[in-house]
Amino acid sequence: MKNRRLLIIDDDQGIWKAYQDVLVREQEDKHSPAVKIASLLRRNGSVEQDDFSIDFQLSFAAQGQDGYALLRESLRESSPFAVAFIDIRMPPGWDGMETAVRLRQLDPNLELVIVTAYGDRSPEEIVRALGSADKLLYLRKPFDPDELAQIALSLTEKWNLARQEELQRLEIQAVLTTTPAAIFTVNEQNIITSWNPAAERITGYLADEIVGKVCPFGSLSPEGGCQACLLYCSDKSIMDNREITIVDKKGVARTILMSGSVISDHEGRFVKAVESFWDITERKKSEEERLRLEEQNRQSQKMEALGTLAGGIAHDLNNILTPIMGYTHLCLMRGNLEPTTRENLQIIDKSALRAAELLSQILAFSRKQVLTLKPTNLNGIIHNFSKMLKRLIRENIDLTIDLENQLWTLDADSSRIEQILINLVVNARDAIPEHGNLLIQTRNETVAENTLYDMEHRPMNGDFVVLTVKDDGTGMDRATREKAFDPFFTTKESGRGTGIGLSTVYGIVRQHNGHILCDSTPGNGTSFHIYLPRVYAKQVEQQDQPPDPVKGGHETILVAEDSPDVRRAATSALRHFGYTTLEAANGAAALDLVSVSKNKKIDLLLTDVIMPGLGGKALAETLRLGNPLLPVVFMSGHTYDLNPHDLLKDNRTRFISKPFSPRDVANVVRELLDACNNDGGRDDEKDSGCISDDGAAGSPSDKGPGVRGGGEATGG
């Protein structure tokens, strides 16, 4: 907020009233002098409308001594005056001249206005008495209201601008003093005019040894000269990042990166050059590492950008697919369908599944999907999947599978490992134009520290299970290898590939904390090596287990979902399997529904994560204030803006990704309810997994959630 404090020193209290009438407004008066002046200043761009106020704060003193005391008190309270209006004659105390001198000594920043009658002292006398015309004006009595308002506005604005400039100067000085960049200035005679501490540290020369002397870079640098020399002799105003070598005061050679810019006068003539430089000696020694880090950062940014794009469309696409799959499955469960109708529904279901799988691949490289990690034997996955892999390749390709006998265990999501196999095999198949060979191999490998780096130049260390997929196809040159994992990059003909196959592999491997190496040269084929960390586990996931039949139930499920189609698809699926459902369009509606449903026990909450207002996570936390043991299933298709693993912090919580089928959601709900029913802690209280009729759970002293929003209930 700008300072508009004025100090009025005048022994005539009638004059006080005049100041007040002109400068202080009781209410908005469009015709008052201050308002008119402010309007003109704003119109001319002299002051900013949002920051400017015409409400001056006036303090009055009848004598110079009293005004001096007010000024001293304002400085002590860090609330200084911007302008002082001082009458020239104020008997019997100090006159205006003495008062002005004393005020100037007390506060050099104060703007002074000497108010004098025509017979009083001349402006020249006033300046001689004060010693300087800086921050000094005079105003003759009787003064015009518009003139007074203009002076008050202009001088307070000048005072505020001066404080702002002073602050900026201090900030610049602090930057020059503390910055690690060496900064110096050179005038038109090639004389150093400033030399900051960083320049002292890098060169070893103190400012006292440099300032006022000819620019030393002609002798310090074997190349001769600095940016100022180049700028002075050219028509350029800026020169960036010129790398030169200098010899410091101790005789040590240093590589510096120098930049410079020219300050010119209003006619474009060279006034001085401002130059900065950084010591990059150590950085030059590790240039290769720097380039690796830059490439790693570039790759990460590309994946992040595309992940953002994918996440932005995922929510809508998954919400569209969920009801399509849900209602299609429900229709297929009917036994009285005509053959043609059933066939049409199966085509719809197949297309929806293909769309869901494509979306899943697009999202894979964002590394935000939910993985079901279990101790897994990679050989078992390949063995069970080998028939599928053989169907993917052509008859002119010979497939060899070479598996390590005692392969280590890894922590993996089997379905994602299968996706890696499919994508790598398809990529190899398309790289073999005619007859060729394809090898799928597994092995154990221990990597010593700092001996092996992956394609992103990340160091690898420890025990790994290695999957190799090798072909003898066309191979790739370096430029193609560098882009191979870029999303939507493909060398295939239009219509033969989406360009997301290897990107999907990249995302899945990274989500498994793994690494990728790629060996390829034109005409010599390509080998992809996937390194997945070894884990030590006794029980390995059994492959190819048939799914358990879907079990229904009679519990009451609260479904919170802002998409009406998804909400109805979920509730229809649950009701099909015997459950009773309560529906809410958002978190607030769900809380209200719990409150008004006095005769309903809530056995489980099925909620979308991202909803308007109160989201799913906050809803679950609120309900669990009254019932800490409430089972919760989160659902979402917007995987990029959340980390599902953050939601799964206890064994009474599950997550299901959209799109899902009726069987999917029914299985998750049943599994969680059964797990909670078998929990020993649950047996202590009959209704510990439910919300009781009064909205509370557990002991009678527990309090239920608050009441907000609205909802609807449907019977199962």
PyMOL commands that set and color helices and strands:
alter all, ss='L'
color gray80, all
select helices_A, chain A and resi 13-23+33-43+64-76+96-106+123-130+145-178+197-203+207-210+217-220+227-232+281-285+287-332+339-364+378-392+414-431+478-483+501-511+564-576+587-596+616-626+639-641+644-647+662-677+680-683
alter helices_A, ss='H'
color red, helices_A
select strands_A, chain A and resi 5-9+57-61+83-87+111-116+136-140+182-187+192-195+238-247+253-264+270-279+374-376+397-402+410-412+436-447+462-471+515-520+526-533+556-560+580-584+604-608+632-636+653-657+712-714
alter strands_A, ss='S'
color yellow, strands_A
deselect
rebuild
show_as cartoon
